[in-house]
Amino acid sequence: MKRLRWQLIIVFVALVVIAVLLFSQQSSKSPLIMVPAPVRGGSYTEALIGTPGRFNPTLDFNNQVDRDVDRLIFSGLVKFDDRGMPQADVAESWGISKDGTIYNFALRPNAVWHDGQPVTSDDVLFTIELMRHPEYPMPGDLQDFWKTIEVKRLDDKTLQFVLPESFAPFLDYLTFGILPKHKLENINPKELVNHPFNLSPIGSGPYAFERLVTGQNEDGSTAIKGLVLRSFDKFYLQPPYIDKFMIAYYPDAISALAAYKSARVQAIGNVTQDILPQALIEPKLNLYTSRLPKITLILLNLDNPEVPFFQDAKVRQAFLMAVNRQKIVDRLLGGQAIIANGPIFPGTWAYYDGTPQLPYAPDKAISRLKAAGYAIPADGIVRTKDTQRLAFELLYPDDPRHKAMAEMIQTSWAAVQAEVTLKGVNNQEMIANYLSTRKYQAALVDIDLSRSPDPDPYPFWHQAQATGGQNYSQWIDRQASEYLEQARVIVDPLERGRLYRNFQVRFASELPALPLFYPVYTYGIDQEVQGVRVGPIFDPSDRLSLVTEWFLMSKGKIAETAVPGGAP
């Protein structure tokens, strides 16, 4: 009996230990909470600043507000994420030949137009034929590009592109909005420019056109004041949660902000610098800031005998270190820019964050100028080497913002004893009379690479482009050029990334131009709109790339929250 009693005690203790362990494990689980689950429904209105023209993705190159609407209505073969990586859109898959000259695409079997007709290879071929038609108002470089590409219809849902040679950035060119052949094939390309289709479009995107909203101008004329789009239930991906997506047009940012304050709109398509301070104090307006695909830099003419000092990398480095770029961003741009380190945009797959950087350091800039042999003569204040004075002319776009920027740069360089003369010219004149002819010394410029997710720095920095191309600095560097050549023909993204990393390191070392900053874009949307995510963009319309995830209505959903140290 004593032996049995001890056995019972041991069992009892074991059961108590197990119970305690189970209880502690249960108590360490993450607590259950209610989280919002999106529900279909609701109406959303966004204020766009500008005037609509044509809702046709092949005609919207010069009108941002048209591109915003076209992004909702139309689809392309591929799209790009915020890192610049290609993603499936109407094309569900594609394959590339080993030599990079053949691209095969398969369209989604469930892709249909807003009128219910299937999206086919014929629609893609029709759109490309239209874009390369000599009477269609497309940018000349795009027309010329498409004339070099052979497009083959394999069947209703597959097609093939044959390139004359390997060209890794080719996928960039396949984001164009596809047009419906069955609606437009009998229309002359020249007549399509002013065809009613452009004000009552049919696409295959997440939203379908419903109607225009018209009103009267002060002079009594009729104008488009807005439009109404509806969620497309047969969209090949997840249909949008928000039923109605409405656009309201305003002439300027101030009136758009006033419309938000009076609850006529729920978002402002572009929060410009002039309304940013007011937008920041709106308690329910969430602001999303994204880096734009633009860079402001100072081009230096490395092959101009009048300014031989630009050929010395130490001098170029000194000029960059002498400029307080953050001060320019804060004072002139309201903080709405990111300091630039090179020609490839941060946040993208090709960007190398280990690139050496030169901070603002005027004392070190002076030391580098001295090391390069430029000293202050006894009878002057401008640094001189032998008889060569450190003096040159800086061109800038002739507008108040760039003038103020050029003046701050001039002051910075005067502090290191360099004499800079400023000259303002309009952009067209700068390109035609100065940059293209290489008849300049230094120039403050903005480079816009919108709608080009692939970095492809070749046109601006390859030595073959130094004469007749866009390598306006006339940078001749065999090592950098080889990196760019190979990255343009190799389709493996890992290998391309390695090549672009090497290029960025070389660029930072040699500094053929002085990178200043990347401007940013600010989007304002009311906090009642949930599910909004905006990353780095390649065009302002990219803010709408995840619009199908936005929602206004929700219901409770039970979910666990993570608790530090708790059970998984």
ABEGO torsion letter per residue (X at the ends): XAAAAAAAAAAAAAAAAAAAAAAAAAAABBBBBBBBBBBBEEBBBBBBBEBBBBBBAAAAAABAAAAAAAAAABBBABBBBAAGBBBBBABABBBBBAAGABBBBBBBAABBBAAGBBBBAAAAAAAAAAAABAABBBBAAAAAAAAABBBBBABAABBBBBBABBBAAAAAAAABBBBBAAAAAABBAAAAAABAAAABBBBABABBBABBBBBBBAAGBBBBAEBBBBBBAABABBBBABABBBBBBBABAAAAAAAAAAGABABBABBBAAAAAAAAABAABBBBBBBBBBBBBBBBBAABAABAAAABAAAAAAAAAABBAAAAAAAAAGGBBBBBAEABBBGBAABBAABBBBBBBAAAAAAAAAAAGBBBBAABABBBBEABBBBBBBBBBBBAAAAAAAAAAAAAAAAAGBBBBBBBBBAAAAAAAAAAAGBBABBBBBBBABGBABAGAAAAABAAAABGBABAAGBBBAAAAAAAAAAAABABAAAAAAAAAAAAAAAAAAGABBBABBBBBBBBBBAABBGBBBBBBABAAAAAAAAAABBABBBBBBBBBBBBGBBX
